[in-house]
Structures are given as structure tokens and as C-alpha cells.
């Protein structure tokens, strides 16, 4: 039988890789238009830098959590911290995509 932590960790790892790929495309390929909340009046380079960079951070956190879960098992405090952090960073990416902090 396969351990639940390996299955769950693998799912989190796949999700983290998907987030990293999308963050990479936004941040390094300049595809700010891929962000659902992108406001076209904002400079795409600014959105790519900040929203893409924040998405990369989110992906790294999810991958780190996945590896932690596969190695050490489920930890409710780590899971709660991940969820809260992802909510905060998700909100930040939406704000960056809408031009928060942009001084055009």
C-alpha cells in the first residue's frame, strides 16, 4: 500500500510545478496577459516582474511543502501556514496585476 503522505505530497508537487511554470512564463517570458486580473493600462513589464515573481514564490512554497510532506509526513501547522501564505500572495498578485504600486 502506498503511504498517504506520498500521494498527497505528489499531488502538491504537481500543483507546485504548474504554478512555477505559469510564474516562469509570466515573469521571464513577459506574458502578463496570462494573469486573469491583468489591467491593460498597466505596463506589462511591471506586471511580469511583480506578479510573475510572486507566482514563482508561491510555486516554490508549494514545492517545498510537498517535499516536506513526502519526507516527514503531514503537519497541520505547516499546512495551515502554507494555505494562509498562498491566500496572501494570491491577493498580492491580483493587486500587482491591477497596477498596485505602479508609478507609470
C-alpha positions as CSV (number, residue, x, y, z in Angstrom):
1,X,0.0,0.0,0.0
2,X,1.3,3.5,-0.8
3,X,1.6,5.9,2.0
4,X,-1.0,8.7,2.1
5,X,1.8,11.3,2.5
6,X,3.5,10.2,-0.7
7,X,0.2,10.5,-2.7
8,X,-0.7,13.9,-1.2
9,X,2.9,15.1,-1.5
10,X,3.0,14.1,-5.1
11,X,-0.3,16.0,-5.8
12,X,1.1,19.1,-4.1
13,X,4.4,18.7,-6.1
14,X,2.5,18.6,-9.4
15,X,0.5,21.7,-8.4
16,X,3.7,23.5,-7.4
17,X,5.3,22.7,-10.7
18,X,2.3,24.0,-12.6
19,X,2.4,27.2,-10.6
20,X,6.2,27.5,-11.2
21,X,5.7,27.0,-15.0
22,X,3.0,29.7,-15.1
23,X,5.1,32.0,-12.9
24,X,8.1,31.5,-15.2
25,X,6.0,32.3,-18.3
26,X,4.7,35.5,-16.8
27,X,7.9,36.6,-15.2
28,X,10.6,35.7,-17.7
29,X,8.6,35.5,-21.0
30,X,6.8,38.7,-20.4
31,X,3.3,37.3,-20.7
32,X,1.5,39.5,-18.2
33,X,-1.7,39.0,-20.2
34,X,-1.9,35.4,-18.9
35,X,-2.9,36.8,-15.5
36,X,-6.6,36.8,-15.2
37,X,-6.7,40.2,-13.4
38,X,-4.2,41.9,-15.7
39,X,-5.2,45.5,-16.4
40,X,-4.0,46.6,-19.9
41,X,-3.4,50.2,-18.7
42,X,-0.5,48.9,-16.6
43,X,2.9,48.4,-18.1
44,X,3.3,44.6,-18.9
45,X,6.9,44.6,-17.7
46,X,5.9,45.8,-14.3
47,X,3.2,43.1,-14.0
48,X,5.6,40.5,-15.3
49,X,8.2,41.4,-12.8
50,X,6.0,41.6,-9.7
51,X,3.0,39.3,-10.3
52,X,5.3,36.7,-12.0
53,X,7.9,36.9,-9.3
54,X,5.2,36.5,-6.6
55,X,3.8,33.5,-8.5
56,X,7.3,32.0,-8.6
57,X,7.5,32.4,-4.8
58,X,4.1,30.7,-4.5
59,X,5.3,27.8,-6.6
60,X,8.5,27.4,-4.6
61,X,6.5,27.3,-1.3
62,X,4.2,24.6,-2.7
63,X,7.1,22.5,-3.9
64,X,8.8,22.9,-0.6
65,X,5.7,21.9,1.3
66,X,5.3,18.9,-1.0
67,X,8.8,17.7,-0.3
68,X,8.4,18.2,3.4
69,X,5.2,16.2,3.4
70,X,6.7,13.4,1.4
71,X,9.7,13.2,3.8
72,X,8.2,13.9,7.2
73,X,4.5,13.4,6.8
74,X,1.5,15.7,7.3
75,X,2.0,18.6,9.7
76,X,-1.2,20.7,10.3
77,X,0.8,23.8,11.3
78,X,2.8,23.7,8.1
79,X,-0.3,23.1,6.0
80,X,-2.1,26.0,7.7
81,X,0.9,28.3,7.2
82,X,1.0,27.3,3.5
83,X,-2.7,28.0,3.0
84,X,-2.6,31.4,4.7
85,X,0.6,32.4,2.8
86,X,-0.9,31.3,-0.5
87,X,-4.0,33.4,0.2
88,X,-1.9,36.5,1.0
89,X,0.4,36.0,-2.0
90,X,-2.6,35.3,-4.3
91,X,-4.1,38.6,-3.2
92,X,-0.8,40.4,-3.8
93,X,-0.6,39.0,-7.4
94,X,-4.1,40.3,-8.1
95,X,-3.1,43.7,-6.8
96,X,0.1,43.8,-8.8
97,X,-1.8,42.7,-12.0
98,X,-4.1,45.6,-11.5
99,X,-1.3,48.1,-11.1
100,X,-0.7,48.3,-7.3
101,X,2.5,50.2,-6.8
102,X,2.9,51.1,-10.4
103,X,4.2,54.7,-11.0
104,X,3.7,54.9,-14.7
